[in-house]
Amino acid sequence: MIFKWFLIHQWREMKRSSIWQRNIALNIVLGFLIGLMLLYLLALGLFIDKILAELYPDGDPVKIFNGILLYYLGFEFFLRFFMQSLPTLNIETYLHLPIRKSSIVHYVAAKSIFMVGNFLSWLVIIPFALKVIAPAYSTPTALTWLFSFILLIFSVNFLTTYVKRQLVSKPAVVGVFGVVLIALALLDYFGVVSLSSVSTYLFGQLILHPQWIIIPILILLGTYLLNYFFLRSRLYPDEVTVKKKEKMDSLSNIRYLKTLGLTGQLISLDLRLIWRHKRTRSMVYMAPLFLGYGFFFYPQPVYRDMYPFLIFVGIFMTGGMMLNYTNYCFSYESNYFDNILTNYKDLERYIRTKYMMSVSIATACYILTIPYVFFGRDILLINTMTYLYNIGFLSFVLFYFATFSKKRMDLSKGATFNYQGMGAAQWLSMLPAFLLPVFIYLPFSFMGYQKGGLLFIGALGLAGLLFSRSLSGWVYRQFLKRRYEMAEGFRE
């Protein structure tokens, strides 16, 4: 009964929210798109047996389908980690009431069961189980296989929420978990371990031995209990606040930053802003995605000689995080931008600090991409030249475009499908980021000087570094012209 009141209260809170009222049209459009996606998934489920028969005419469709299920579960975990929001509840309003604390924890832990993502795959696996597995084996066997996979879907859901919660309190645990997943993916890619064979065997055993359903049940119970005990240990808001404050304040104790004076203080403030807010922190979590982008292309021989495309990849890996920071560096501070204008006496130092942050982000990304030299020295050359282009040329262009930002940003929301702060200037900044270096390279390529085109891109960045003081002054003067218009827009 208490769960019913939790649901009623949260529905009323969402319905009465001003954000809900402003986004009714957007919710209708999203509802339409979700409905269309559901129809496509249902069509896939109804015709998947015919699709597999055409792709693998001599193969067993059940074994083929079982062989991709582990990949799907891994992909779903990855997708949920970046896109699924954590289930929450304003527990302060209930702790003083005669409600068992275990009921509150059970509600928060189990709330994610009702998320739409848990049911999307049903539109594919239910038709497959009834149309393919049931005729080939038996209906009870098909139902056992079906329920086992559904249990694993919910287990992935609970595992994702647990890992995301651990990311705040124990990032090292999540780092180890991520390294294990990457290691498994690489072992599978290089043929050391075949996840497809493992998947075929495991799900095949569920068909041959239905009593194995106990294993998915135990996995589901284990992942749920991980969430339950984690939340139970952090139920009291006072403890959460103290731990969070201690964690966040550790960023201000970096000794090297203290030696930089005012510049170090401004960098420290930026670091704390990035780590304390959901919007900025979610971009940090996506850093492995930016840095791992090369694994999709560098191992493929077909891309080795496609220099224009590899330039795009190099810009993305060495400058993707920098692009995101620089594009929104002023929007991130929209909530207190007026305070910056009134209290910061040295705005030129403020701009210079932003530039140092962007260079530091790009440098860290570049260093982490150096091991890609394993795929060829040309890869290292491309990444080096695009890195110089990013820090010496692109960064100043992005800062110039960032001065046209006038949209307020709510940093408490995640970055997925969140277009707050995104304006025409941010879209236009993509042109010098990804198209301009390719256009610079093409004339050299047509004349047969491929390496010359890459060196010219790097030389453009080096020239920007040599004249960084002048370019910073150019951005500073543009900022002074636009600062009041930016402040007016951020107040809306």
Buried (B, 14 or more C-beta within 10 A) or exposed (E): EBEEEBEEBBEEEEEEEEEEEEEEEEEEEEEEEEEEEBEEBBEBBBEBBEEBEEEEEEEBBBBBBBBBBBBBBBEBBBBBBBBBBBBEBEBEEBEEEEBEBEBBBBBBBBBBEEBEBBEBBBBBBBBBBBBBBBEEBEEEBBBBBBBBBBBBBBBBBBBBBBBBBBBBBEEEEBEEBBEEEEEBBEEBEEEEBEBBEBBBEBBBBBBEEBEBBEBBEEBBEEBBBBBBEBBBEBBEEEEBEEEEEEBEEEBBEBEEBEEBEEBBBBBBBBBBBBBBBBBBBBBEBBBBEBBBBBBEBBEEEEBBEEBBEBBBBBBBBBBBBBBBBBBBBBBBBBBEBEEBBEEEEEBBBBBBBBBBBBBBBBBBBBEBBEEBBEBEEBBBBBBBBBBBBBBBBBBBBBBBBBBBBBBBBBBEBBBEEBEBBBBEBBEEBEEBBBEBBBEBBBEBBEEEBBEBBBBBBBBBBBBBBEBBEEBBBBBBEBBEEBBEEBBEBBEE
